Amino acid sequence: MKKFTTVADMGPLDKAVAEALEVKRNRFAWQSLGRNYTLLMIFFNSSLRTRLSTQKAAMNLGMNVIVLDVNQGAWKLETERGVIMDGDKAEHLLEAIPVMGSYCDIIGVRSFASLKDKAEDYEERVINQFIKYSGRPVFSMEAATGHPLQSFADLITIEEHKTKPVPKVVMTWAPHPRALPQAVPNSFVQWMVAAGYDVTVTHPEGYELDEAFTRGAKIEYDQDRALAGADFVYAKNWSAYADPNYGKILSTSREWTVDATKMAFTDNAYFMHCLPVRRGMIVTDDVIEGPRSLVIPEAANREISAQTVIKRMLESIQDGRNG
């Protein structure tokens, strides 16, 4: 595996989940695999679960880990080509990336959408420059349009808890006071469809996601109808994708908050969320603290999804050197 930015990079998902569950059963079985290899984790944005889980995953594999917070521990980096650098950015990514690559064997990158320029965001300019210029395997720790490590962890969690071969999985929009990117819902829907689940996306009109990610899922504007018979409910906010409202908040209606009344429409569904979560906005206390809440096991599986991806990258590096 040379890169990991989308579900297509994972190959057959049944094999990926089986490998992940093997990793989970004995996460220290491959400690020699990463010995004398270094992972560089680069953060353009804040992180809690991603930072901790990915660092732990690399350590499980015996790797050295370097963590760089670009906003606090490095020069401000320019990402645009052809600019005159007479502002506050002292270094360009085109020089910084190959330098970073010279200090490590694998790179993880976290960079959010600006929510100002849709074309720029959906080009995935930052992570694609790392893939092009670093000379190293690169994986996404969340990018402008996707969060594949989170979705892989979500898939592992559902596979561990499902009671039927094809569960009904519902992604529901929920209110939030800030404009958030579409990365998590984009990835979640794409991965769940690829897994062969019965997938429904529900949201107010105007919050339609990019069809490239939702193809194969049902779109339902009536939340109660969408939730009927659900086995898993994944709540998440996102800002508008369609022009001319890209990146804008169109609604903060609490009618979409996931509470006990909403969950009563489901088939005793499990509740999921990637965290961090705004209680009282996204979900009520009784639901997130209830016995059907999977938010903590889901977060714990972030270590497993990251370790499986890094393990595959290490194996590819060693296969290349032995080949």
Rosetta silent file (secondary structure, phi, psi, omega in degrees, C-alpha in Angstrom):
SEQUENCE: MKKFTTVADMGPLDKAVAEALEVKRNRFAWQSLGRNYTLLMIFFNSSLRTRLSTQKAAMNLGMNVIVLDVNQGAWKLETERGVIMDGDKAEHLLEAIPVMGSYCDIIGVRSFASLKDKAEDYEERVINQFIKYSGRPVFSMEAATGHPLQSFADLITIEEHKTKPVPKVVMTWAPHPRALPQAVPNSFVQWMVAAGYDVTVTHPEGYELDEAFTRGAKIEYDQDRALAGADFVYAKNWSAYADPNYGKILSTSREWTVDATKMAFTDNAYFMHCLPVRRGMIVTDDVIEGPRSLVIPEAANREISAQTVIKRMLESIQDGRNG
SCORE:     score description
SCORE:     0.000 S_00000001
   1 L     0.000  117.382 -178.697    0.000    0.000    0.000 S_00000001
   2 L   -94.828  -26.759  177.205    1.602    3.249   -1.193 S_00000001
   3 E  -148.638  158.210  177.163   -1.208    5.595   -0.226 S_00000001
   4 E  -144.672  101.866  178.803   -4.415    5.544    1.773 S_00000001
   5 L  -131.272  -13.678 -175.602   -6.940    8.291    1.139 S_00000001
   6 L  -152.866  167.840 -178.058  -10.128    6.456    0.181 S_00000001
   7 H   -60.489  -28.665 -179.204  -11.922    3.121    0.452 S_00000001
   8 H   -63.764  -24.420  179.781  -10.608    2.138   -2.983 S_00000001
   9 H   -76.059  -11.873 -171.903   -7.077    1.963   -1.541 S_00000001
  10 H   -87.306  -20.174 -175.155   -8.149   -0.712    0.940 S_00000001
  11 L    76.210 -162.291 -178.562   -8.932   -3.527   -1.469 S_00000001
  12 L   -57.077  125.771 -173.647  -11.581   -6.125   -0.532 S_00000001
  13 H   -71.956  -28.335  177.495  -13.215   -4.928    2.673 S_00000001
  14 H   -64.276  -38.990  177.312  -13.915   -8.406    4.036 S_00000001
  15 H   -69.805  -37.805  179.162  -10.186   -9.119    3.968 S_00000001
  16 H   -63.996  -43.835  178.812   -9.399   -5.721    5.478 S_00000001
  17 H   -65.987  -41.738  178.612  -11.797   -6.276    8.382 S_00000001
  18 H   -60.944  -41.082  177.298  -10.465   -9.794    8.962 S_00000001
  19 H   -64.851  -42.308  179.129   -6.929   -8.403    9.079 S_00000001
  20 H   -62.052  -41.388  179.918   -8.008   -5.639   11.448 S_00000001
  21 H   -69.128  -31.247  173.795   -9.635   -8.117   13.818 S_00000001
  22 H   -65.969  -43.067  176.160   -6.465  -10.205   13.750 S_00000001
  23 H   -59.665  -42.691 -177.320   -4.497   -7.074   14.673 S_00000001
  24 H   -65.098  -35.109  179.757   -6.953   -6.350   17.465 S_00000001
  25 H   -67.298  -31.467  179.965   -6.539   -9.837   18.939 S_00000001
  26 L  -151.221   79.357 -171.762   -2.775   -9.397   19.197 S_00000001
  27 L   -72.629   -9.001  179.443   -1.732   -5.852   18.377 S_00000001
  28 L  -103.683   11.201 -176.771    1.890   -6.446   19.444 S_00000001
  29 L   -72.639  -16.538 -175.909    2.502   -9.432   17.153 S_00000001
  30 L  -115.878   30.805 -177.003    4.209   -7.276   14.503 S_00000001
  31 L   -62.141  -30.334 -179.820    6.572   -5.237   16.705 S_00000001
  32 L   -75.296  -19.109 -176.463    9.589   -6.302   14.644 S_00000001
  33 L   -62.577  -38.803 -175.421    7.927   -5.088   11.437 S_00000001
  34 L   -99.623    4.367 -177.810    8.432   -1.411   12.242 S_00000001
  35 L   -60.172  130.453 -179.940   11.787   -1.587   14.021 S_00000001
  36 L    70.015   13.322  171.378   14.117    1.169   12.767 S_00000001
  37 L  -107.848  151.732 -175.814   11.320    2.697   10.673 S_00000001
  38 E  -124.310  131.592  171.489    9.918    6.159   11.389 S_00000001
  39 E   -99.631  129.377  172.696    6.402    7.522   11.038 S_00000001
  40 E  -105.797  118.678  178.260    6.043   11.283   10.601 S_00000001
  41 E  -104.600  119.850 -175.066    2.603   12.589   11.623 S_00000001
  42 E  -113.783  122.236 -177.267    1.891   16.086   10.288 S_00000001
  43 E  -114.852  115.227  169.880   -0.995   18.091   11.700 S_00000001
  44 L   -90.525  -10.083 -177.930   -2.298   21.204    9.999 S_00000001
  45 L  -140.250  164.018 -177.387   -5.335   20.999   12.313 S_00000001
  46 L   -65.538  157.381 -179.152   -6.145   20.026   15.888 S_00000001
  47 L  -160.414  149.367  170.991   -6.604   16.403   16.882 S_00000001
  48 L  -125.182  -70.467 -178.093   -7.231   14.175   19.880 S_00000001
  49 H   -62.127  -44.841 -177.349   -8.283   10.642   18.816 S_00000001
  50 H   -61.815  -44.757 -178.458   -6.388   10.695   15.531 S_00000001
  51 H   -63.879  -50.922 -176.372   -3.163   11.836   17.145 S_00000001
  52 H   -67.719  -46.090 -175.459   -3.273    9.433   20.074 S_00000001
  53 H   -67.738  -39.790 -177.902   -4.590    6.398   18.204 S_00000001
  54 H   -71.795  -39.336  176.649   -2.218    6.704   15.249 S_00000001
  55 H   -64.026  -42.742  177.912    0.828    7.249   17.433 S_00000001
  56 H   -62.969  -41.559  179.699   -0.158    4.250   19.572 S_00000001
  57 H   -59.863  -44.595  179.123   -0.703    2.156   16.440 S_00000001
  58 H   -65.400  -39.085  178.328    2.799    2.948   15.151 S_00000001
  59 H   -65.491  -36.605  176.231    4.311    2.179   18.546 S_00000001
  60 H   -57.969  -31.051 -178.380    2.501   -1.183   18.570 S_00000001
  61 L   -91.388    6.160  176.690    4.403   -1.941   15.353 S_00000001
  62 L    82.164   14.909 -175.628    7.753   -0.964   16.882 S_00000001
  63 L   -84.266  155.000  162.932    8.124    2.310   14.952 S_00000001
  64 E   -80.462  148.265 -177.294    9.754    5.560   15.908 S_00000001
  65 E  -131.370  129.423  171.682    7.241    8.427   15.739 S_00000001
  66 E  -114.100  130.225  179.144    7.757   12.130   14.994 S_00000001
  67 E  -115.347  124.581  179.555    4.787   14.463   15.488 S_00000001
  68 E  -120.724  118.191  172.156    4.796   17.876   13.825 S_00000001
  69 E   -94.741  104.967 -173.314    2.133   20.488   14.548 S_00000001
  70 H   -59.786  -34.440 -174.762    2.572   22.830   11.615 S_00000001
  71 H   -77.566  -17.555 -177.811    0.705   25.687   13.288 S_00000001
  72 H  -122.736  -24.464 -171.684    2.832   25.677   16.429 S_00000001
  73 H  -119.771   18.958 -178.398    6.089   23.878   15.733 S_00000001
  74 L  -153.494  171.405  171.614    7.175   24.921   12.241 S_00000001
  75 L   -62.046  149.509  171.266    7.377   27.795    9.806 S_00000001
  76 L   -65.613  132.689 -171.496    4.061   28.835    8.337 S_00000001
  77 E  -105.369  133.846  174.721    3.779   26.952    5.068 S_00000001
  78 E   -86.292  135.943 -179.741    2.617   28.277    1.705 S_00000001
  79 L  -111.179  -15.361 -177.852    0.494   25.838   -0.312 S_00000001
  80 L   -84.994  142.124  174.675   -0.220   27.869   -3.472 S_00000001
  81 L   -87.034  150.395  171.999    1.993   27.636   -6.523 S_00000001
  82 L    76.226   12.914 -178.943    3.203   30.749   -8.338 S_00000001
  83 L   -92.087  155.803  170.808    2.733   33.164   -5.450 S_00000001
  84 L   -89.655  115.360 -172.016    5.105   35.903   -4.347 S_00000001
  85 L   -85.407   71.514 -179.894    5.891   34.936   -0.767 S_00000001
  86 L  -108.763   16.754  179.502    5.964   38.417    0.765 S_00000001
  87 L  -105.932 -142.678 -173.800    3.535   37.624    3.599 S_00000001
  88 L   -92.048    3.310 -179.401    3.782   35.673    6.859 S_00000001
  89 L   -98.838  117.613 -170.557    4.548   32.287    5.242 S_00000001
  90 L   -93.799  -14.212 -176.486    8.273   31.620    5.280 S_00000001
  91 E  -141.681  147.152  179.636    8.465   28.235    3.538 S_00000001
  92 E   -98.879  146.520  177.479    6.698   26.539    0.659 S_00000001
  93 H   -57.365  -29.410 -176.261    5.319   23.013    0.819 S_00000001
  94 H   -65.949  -26.657  171.759    7.280   22.186   -2.334 S_00000001
  95 H   -92.077  -39.013 -174.828   10.524   22.452   -0.366 S_00000001
  96 H   -65.172  -39.981 -174.433    9.150   21.361    2.998 S_00000001
  97 H   -63.577  -51.739  178.602    7.595   18.096    1.775 S_00000001
  98 H   -64.183  -29.938  175.020   10.731   16.440    0.322 S_00000001
  99 H   -64.512  -46.697  177.247   12.689   17.571    3.375 S_00000001
 100 H   -58.068  -43.110 -178.979   10.106   15.932    5.634 S_00000001
 101 H   -61.672  -28.738 -179.077   10.247   12.799    3.507 S_00000001
 102 L   -72.369  -13.406 -177.623   13.993   12.549    4.008 S_00000001
 103 L  -102.119    3.584 -172.412   13.496   12.138    7.769 S_00000001
 104 L  -151.908  177.458  179.572   10.953    9.310    7.747 S_00000001
 105 L  -112.930  -28.730  179.035    9.617    6.199    6.047 S_00000001
 106 E  -139.015  144.878 -179.763    5.831    6.805    6.177 S_00000001
 107 E  -124.368  131.453  169.649    3.872   10.063    6.430 S_00000001
 108 E  -109.766  134.926 -175.477    0.435   10.681    7.898 S_00000001
 109 E  -126.062  134.893  175.285   -1.210   14.030    7.050 S_00000001
 110 E  -124.486  118.335 -178.591   -4.168   15.803    8.648 S_00000001
 111 L  -151.572  123.036 -175.424   -5.538   18.874    6.876 S_00000001
 112 L   -86.804  167.886  172.246   -9.127   20.157    6.905 S_00000001
 113 L   -70.696  147.136  174.849  -11.207   21.908    4.268 S_00000001
 114 L   -77.124  -25.998 -174.906  -11.126   25.689    4.227 S_00000001
 115 L    62.416   20.842  177.491  -14.865   25.730    3.371 S_00000001
 116 L  -110.992  -36.968 -177.062  -14.151   28.849    1.296 S_00000001
 117 L  -128.921  104.395 -175.358  -13.204   27.424   -2.100 S_00000001
 118 H   -62.745  -42.243 -178.433  -14.953   24.167   -3.015 S_00000001
 119 H   -60.510  -44.026  179.542  -12.752   23.468   -6.029 S_00000001
 120 H   -64.872  -44.499  179.726   -9.597   23.843   -3.960 S_00000001
 121 H   -60.875  -46.999 -174.107  -10.958   21.696   -1.133 S_00000001
 122 H   -79.861   -5.908  167.913  -12.141   18.911   -3.412 S_00000001
 123 L   -79.358  -14.287 -177.189   -8.814   18.858   -5.264 S_00000001
 124 L    51.123   53.648 -171.949   -7.270   17.730   -1.948 S_00000001
 125 H   -60.983  -41.377 -174.590   -4.331   19.971   -2.723 S_00000001
 126 H   -68.119  -57.197 -175.570   -2.396   19.485    0.516 S_00000001
 127 H   -66.740  -32.337  179.006   -2.367   15.702    0.841 S_00000001
 128 H   -67.963  -29.845  174.788   -1.929   15.216   -2.902 S_00000001
 129 H   -68.508  -36.388  176.373    1.234   17.323   -2.793 S_00000001
 130 H   -65.244  -41.651  179.209    2.595   15.036   -0.074 S_00000001
 131 H   -62.769  -38.869 -175.266    1.764   12.000   -2.198 S_00000001
 132 H   -77.553  -38.745 -167.441    3.463   13.556   -5.239 S_00000001
 133 H  -111.978   -9.331 -173.869    6.587   15.079   -3.707 S_00000001
 134 L   -81.069  -26.683 -175.049    7.478   13.230   -0.478 S_00000001
 135 L    72.401   16.323 -177.517    8.771   10.003   -2.011 S_00000001
 136 L  -131.563  155.002  169.388    7.120    8.133    0.856 S_00000001
 137 L   -58.992  137.695 -175.889    3.889    6.189    1.439 S_00000001
 138 E  -128.917  134.859  174.021    1.262    8.675    2.623 S_00000001
 139 E  -127.307  151.769 -178.125   -1.986    8.119    4.483 S_00000001
 140 E   -84.934  127.382  171.475   -4.784   10.498    5.364 S_00000001
 141 L  -102.503   22.528 -179.012   -5.433   11.306    9.013 S_00000001
 142 L   115.053  132.657  179.647   -8.399   13.340    7.677 S_00000001
 143 L  -127.632 -169.176 -175.361   -8.337   15.567    4.654 S_00000001
 144 L   -62.674  -36.275 -171.747  -10.629   18.155    3.110 S_00000001
 145 L  -119.436   -2.363 -178.230  -13.119   15.657    1.705 S_00000001
 146 L  -156.280  158.415  177.558  -12.601   12.392    3.559 S_00000001
 147 L  -138.000   73.511 -171.109  -11.610   10.691    6.807 S_00000001
 148 H   -66.430  -32.598  177.589  -10.829    7.094    5.818 S_00000001
 149 H   -63.352  -37.506  177.398   -9.212    6.001    9.101 S_00000001
 150 H   -66.689  -44.685 -177.890  -12.409    6.982   10.905 S_00000001
 151 H   -67.089  -35.344  175.634  -14.611    5.179    8.398 S_00000001
 152 H   -63.833  -42.767  176.259  -12.473    2.049    8.578 S_00000001
 153 H   -63.365  -38.554  177.205  -12.859    2.110   12.374 S_00000001
 154 H   -61.817  -43.507  179.577  -16.610    2.604   11.932 S_00000001
 155 H   -62.736  -45.028  177.510  -16.752   -0.418    9.633 S_00000001
 156 H   -57.559  -44.045 -177.991  -14.829   -2.571   12.104 S_00000001
 157 H   -63.231  -45.016  178.993  -17.219   -1.486   14.873 S_00000001
 158 H   -64.266  -42.893  179.212  -20.339   -2.309   12.868 S_00000001
 159 H   -61.165  -31.865  179.309  -18.931   -5.686   11.848 S_00000001
 160 H   -74.831  -23.802 -171.829  -18.329   -6.456   15.526 S_00000001
 161 H  -116.186   -8.977 -176.597  -21.886   -5.552   16.564 S_00000001
 162 L   -69.447  150.163  179.240  -24.172   -6.367   13.629 S_00000001
 163 L  -117.982    4.452  177.302  -26.720   -9.180   14.055 S_00000001
 164 L  -141.478  152.717 -175.872  -27.730   -9.536   10.401 S_00000001
 165 L   -59.666  -38.214 -178.533  -25.667   -9.852    7.222 S_00000001
 166 L  -123.913   86.284 -179.911  -26.953   -6.603    5.713 S_00000001
 167 L   -72.962  155.738  172.115  -27.793   -4.113    8.464 S_00000001
 168 E   -87.921  121.011 -177.056  -29.632   -0.863    7.821 S_00000001
 169 E  -116.797  125.281 -177.604  -27.210    1.975    8.488 S_00000001
 170 E  -116.221  124.466  169.925  -28.470    5.563    8.666 S_00000001
 171 E   -97.568  115.972 -179.912  -26.293    8.656    8.476 S_00000001
 172 E  -113.875  132.192  170.177  -28.307   11.554    9.877 S_00000001
 173 E   -65.123  147.301  175.365  -27.409   15.214    9.761 S_00000001
 174 L  -143.339  156.197 -173.159  -27.683   16.972   13.139 S_00000001
 175 L   -72.235  156.028 -179.214  -27.362   20.639   14.124 S_00000001
 176 L  -156.323  146.047 -177.239  -24.109   22.321   15.126 S_00000001
 177 L   -78.000  -12.894 -178.826  -23.214   25.962   15.904 S_00000001
 178 L  -119.886  156.611  175.943  -20.207   25.988   13.543 S_00000001
 179 L   -76.660  123.192 -178.751  -19.735   25.196    9.875 S_00000001
 180 L  -115.062  152.909  178.992  -18.094   21.774    9.582 S_00000001
 181 L   -70.887  171.161 -179.212  -16.583   20.014    6.556 S_00000001
 182 L   -93.602    6.699 -170.167  -18.169   17.098    4.732 S_00000001
 183 H   -57.581  -51.515 -176.797  -15.169   14.778    5.240 S_00000001
 184 H   -65.635  -50.774  178.417  -16.619   12.375    7.809 S_00000001
 185 H   -62.685  -37.836  177.098  -20.057   11.935    6.197 S_00000001
 186 H   -55.442  -53.794 -177.332  -18.482   11.636    2.738 S_00000001
 187 H   -65.101  -45.035 -175.948  -16.209    8.814    3.850 S_00000001
 188 H   -58.010  -49.151 -177.803  -18.745    7.100    6.077 S_00000001
 189 H   -63.652  -44.132 -178.560  -21.383    6.806    3.351 S_00000001
 190 H   -61.597  -42.666 -179.560  -18.853    5.711    0.732 S_00000001
 191 H   -69.511  -39.931 -178.109  -17.396    3.004    2.999 S_00000001
 192 H   -68.530  -37.465  175.159  -20.786    1.700    4.143 S_00000001
 193 H   -64.996  -43.023  179.724  -22.032    1.411    0.555 S_00000001
 194 H   -62.776  -28.961  178.828  -18.798   -0.369   -0.396 S_00000001
 195 L   -77.008   -9.706  178.250  -19.384   -2.779    2.478 S_00000001
 196 L    86.829   15.993  178.484  -22.739   -3.740    0.959 S_00000001
 197 L   -78.162  165.639  172.520  -24.928   -2.368    3.743 S_00000001
 198 E   -85.842  103.933 -168.581  -28.399   -0.873    3.325 S_00000001
 199 E  -112.038  130.193  174.547  -27.424    2.806    3.606 S_00000001
 200 E  -125.280  136.462  174.535  -29.696    5.824    4.024 S_00000001
 201 E  -113.689  128.882 -179.525  -28.594    9.442    4.332 S_00000001
 202 E  -127.428  137.729 -176.572  -31.052   11.889    5.872 S_00000001
 203 L  -167.624  162.125  173.755  -30.720   15.658    6.121 S_00000001
 204 L   -65.163  156.125  176.386  -32.651   18.888    5.546 S_00000001
 205 L   -60.799  139.416 -177.048  -32.937   20.030    1.956 S_00000001
 206 L   102.977  -12.074 -179.770  -29.857   21.962    0.902 S_00000001
 207 L  -105.271   23.768  178.408  -27.431   19.647    2.690 S_00000001
 208 L   -60.559  136.578  177.271  -26.973   17.201   -0.181 S_00000001
 209 L   -87.784  170.511  176.788  -23.463   15.733   -0.314 S_00000001
 210 L   -61.442  126.520 -177.694  -21.324   15.185   -3.379 S_00000001
 211 H   -61.197  -21.157  177.368  -22.905   12.348   -5.373 S_00000001
 212 H   -62.238  -25.771 -179.833  -19.458   10.852   -5.888 S_00000001
 213 H   -98.641  -27.757 -174.843  -19.594    9.824   -2.227 S_00000001
 214 H   -98.536   -0.094 -179.459  -23.300    9.034   -1.801 S_00000001
 215 L   -57.580  126.267 -177.604  -23.795    6.964   -4.951 S_00000001
 216 L   100.498  -10.169  177.606  -25.563    3.750   -3.926 S_00000001
 217 L  -101.946  153.819  174.036  -27.180    5.232   -0.813 S_00000001
 218 E   -84.530  141.879  176.071  -30.810    6.282   -0.387 S_00000001
 219 E  -110.671  125.525 -176.719  -31.438    9.974    0.295 S_00000001
 220 E  -134.071  124.903 -177.789  -34.379   10.747    2.595 S_00000001
 221 L   -87.680  -12.115  176.931  -35.386   14.224    3.754 S_00000001
 222 L   -96.290  108.130 -174.764  -37.778   12.945    6.442 S_00000001
 223 H   -61.670  -43.487 -178.659  -35.583   11.958    9.373 S_00000001
 224 H   -60.783  -42.566  179.324  -38.235    9.875   11.145 S_00000001
 225 H   -65.300  -39.507  179.542  -38.906    7.873    8.000 S_00000001
 226 H   -63.515  -38.490 -175.923  -35.181    7.369    7.446 S_00000001
 227 H   -75.199  -17.814 -176.400  -34.667    6.085   10.983 S_00000001
 228 L   -57.576  121.988  176.584  -37.467    3.511   10.765 S_00000001
 229 L    76.833    9.556 -177.909  -36.007    0.034   11.166 S_00000001
 230 L   -68.388  145.244  174.642  -32.396    1.246   11.416 S_00000001
 231 L   -98.683  -28.147  177.679  -29.806   -1.029   13.027 S_00000001
 232 E  -138.509  133.864  177.513  -27.119    1.665   13.312 S_00000001
 233 E  -119.438  120.281 -179.889  -27.584    5.440   13.515 S_00000001
 234 E  -111.759  111.332 -178.978  -24.584    7.636   12.787 S_00000001
 235 E   -95.658  138.530  179.551  -25.185   11.288   13.651 S_00000001
 236 E  -163.933  140.700  173.204  -22.976   13.992   12.171 S_00000001
 237 L   -92.430  150.635  167.688  -23.167   17.624   11.214 S_00000001
 238 L  -152.507  155.147  177.471  -21.839   19.033    7.969 S_00000001
 239 L   -85.013  171.322 -176.516  -22.106   22.351    6.167 S_00000001
 240 L   -64.953  141.225  176.285  -23.673   22.785    2.741 S_00000001
 241 L   -97.457  -40.571 -171.907  -21.832   21.312   -0.241 S_00000001
 242 L   -72.377  143.469  173.082  -23.823   22.641   -3.200 S_00000001
 243 L   -70.250  147.833    7.247  -23.154   26.063   -4.700 S_00000001
 244 L   -94.793   17.299 -173.701  -23.819   28.872   -3.960 S_00000001
 245 L  -103.794   17.268 -175.714  -23.975   27.860   -0.279 S_00000001
 246 L   -53.055  128.609  177.198  -20.761   25.851   -0.027 S_00000001
 247 L    80.498    5.349 -176.270  -19.456   25.842    3.547 S_00000001
 248 L   -99.335  156.229  171.357  -22.490   27.638    4.961 S_00000001
 249 L   -90.038  121.864 -179.826  -24.851   26.765    7.814 S_00000001
 250 L  -102.534  -18.307 -177.588  -28.397   26.579    6.454 S_00000001
 251 L  -156.421  147.079  169.595  -30.111   25.302    9.590 S_00000001
 252 L  -128.552   28.175 -175.210  -29.567   24.832   13.313 S_00000001
 253 L   -62.502  123.576  178.613  -32.956   23.211   13.899 S_00000001
 254 H   -73.478   -5.488  176.373  -32.989   21.119   17.074 S_00000001
 255 H   -63.575  -18.582 -179.255  -35.701   18.997   15.481 S_00000001
 256 H   -95.556   -3.558  177.107  -32.836   16.991   13.987 S_00000001
 257 L   -62.009  134.958 -179.521  -31.091   16.315   17.312 S_00000001
 258 E   -81.585  113.510  179.726  -30.918   12.565   17.972 S_00000001
 259 L  -128.514 -174.870 -176.946  -32.857   11.851   21.165 S_00000001
 260 H   -62.266  -35.136  178.708  -34.757    8.919   22.665 S_00000001
 261 H   -64.159  -41.693  178.127  -37.862    9.751   20.622 S_00000001
 262 H   -66.008  -42.957 -177.759  -35.851    9.599   17.394 S_00000001
 263 H   -67.887  -21.090  179.146  -34.143    6.364   18.404 S_00000001
 264 L   -68.073  -19.590  176.297  -37.554    4.812   19.129 S_00000001
 265 L   -73.013  -18.796 -172.453  -38.202    4.762   15.362 S_00000001
 266 L   -85.707  175.632  174.558  -35.259    2.381   14.916 S_00000001
 267 L   -92.732   63.217 -177.523  -34.946   -1.357   15.420 S_00000001
 268 L    53.165   50.465 -171.436  -33.191   -0.852   18.786 S_00000001
 269 L   -70.532  154.521  167.767  -30.312    0.694   16.861 S_00000001
 270 E   -79.666  146.415  176.686  -26.809    1.354   18.035 S_00000001
 271 E  -102.935  136.440 -179.703  -25.788    5.017   18.160 S_00000001
 272 E  -133.026  149.402  174.001  -22.509    6.117   16.586 S_00000001
 273 L  -161.069  146.125 -174.785  -20.542    9.349   16.293 S_00000001
 274 L   -75.711  -19.666 -175.434  -16.893   10.056   15.444 S_00000001
 275 L    65.849  148.835   -0.661  -16.387   12.489   18.377 S_00000001
 276 L   -71.448  154.450 -174.733  -15.952   15.173   19.563 S_00000001
 277 L  -125.576  140.453  176.152  -19.691   15.643   19.917 S_00000001
 278 L   -88.542  102.250  178.414  -21.808   18.623   20.964 S_00000001
 279 E   -65.299  142.356 -177.951  -24.232   17.219   23.523 S_00000001
 280 L    83.805  -16.536  175.007  -27.700   18.706   23.305 S_00000001
 281 L  -105.851  -61.568  179.215  -27.058   19.669   19.682 S_00000001
 282 L   -75.494  -47.292 -172.035  -26.036   16.452   17.936 S_00000001
 283 E  -150.354  151.353  177.941  -27.337   14.007   20.534 S_00000001
 284 L   -86.112  159.766 -176.961  -28.934   14.021   23.967 S_00000001
 285 H   -57.773  -41.644 -174.587  -27.187   12.735   27.087 S_00000001
 286 H   -66.187  -29.557  179.116  -29.483    9.740   27.509 S_00000001
 287 H   -78.116  -48.322 -175.924  -28.703    8.439   24.020 S_00000001
 288 H   -70.693  -23.980  177.786  -24.936    8.924   24.043 S_00000001
 289 L   -96.477   -0.777 -174.975  -24.685    7.497   27.568 S_00000001
 290 L   -76.328  170.714 -176.190  -27.165    4.707   26.885 S_00000001
 291 L   -69.415  -13.976  179.875  -26.432    0.993   26.546 S_00000001
 292 L  -101.878   11.367  177.717  -26.674    1.134   22.727 S_00000001
 293 E   -83.708  130.465 -179.479  -24.049    3.860   22.353 S_00000001
 294 L  -110.909   13.993 -171.480  -20.904    2.731   20.530 S_00000001
 295 H   -63.753  -32.538 -179.856  -18.955    5.987   20.612 S_00000001
 296 H   -78.480  -49.360  173.979  -16.238    4.666   22.940 S_00000001
 297 H   -57.553  -36.437  178.405  -15.672    1.263   21.231 S_00000001
 298 H   -62.565  -45.022  178.047  -15.752    3.131   17.919 S_00000001
 299 H   -65.985  -38.867  178.835  -13.041    5.527   19.115 S_00000001
 300 H   -62.138  -33.679 -179.785  -10.971    2.630   20.477 S_00000001
 301 H   -72.583   -7.692  173.321  -11.058    1.009   17.041 S_00000001
 302 H   -61.944  -35.786  175.541   -9.250    4.039   15.621 S_00000001
 303 H   -60.829  -40.981 -175.943   -6.062    2.442   16.928 S_00000001
 304 H   -71.746  -42.494  178.957   -6.889   -0.748   15.054 S_00000001
 305 H   -63.357  -42.898  179.460   -7.756    0.924   11.752 S_00000001
 306 H   -64.733  -42.842 -177.931   -4.541    2.976   11.863 S_00000001
 307 H   -65.319  -37.661  179.453   -2.405   -0.021   12.778 S_00000001
 308 H   -64.349  -42.271  179.424   -3.816   -2.105    9.941 S_00000001
 309 H   -66.893  -47.624 -178.731   -3.065    0.631    7.396 S_00000001
 310 H   -64.195  -39.280  177.139    0.448    1.318    8.710 S_00000001
 311 H   -57.319  -45.814  179.008    1.156   -2.426    8.856 S_00000001
 312 H   -63.111  -37.685  179.482    0.252   -2.757    5.178 S_00000001
 313 H   -67.737  -41.764  177.014    2.501    0.181    4.292 S_00000001
 314 H   -61.952  -41.454  178.678    5.440   -1.306    6.190 S_00000001
 315 H   -63.440  -37.982  178.080    4.898   -4.630    4.442 S_00000001
 316 H   -66.212  -40.685  178.255    4.883   -2.859    1.061 S_00000001
 317 H   -61.564  -45.949 -176.780    8.146   -1.070    1.880 S_00000001
 318 H   -71.690  -35.105  174.679    9.828   -4.289    2.909 S_00000001
 319 H   -61.967  -39.439  179.358    8.468   -6.207   -0.081 S_00000001
 320 H   -65.592  -38.345 -178.610    9.918   -3.489   -2.323 S_00000001
 321 H   -76.158  -25.600 -179.599   13.332   -3.710   -0.697 S_00000001
 322 H   -89.870  -14.221 -173.721   13.347   -7.497   -0.857 S_00000001
 323 L   -81.599    0.000    0.000   12.038   -7.661   -4.405 S_00000001
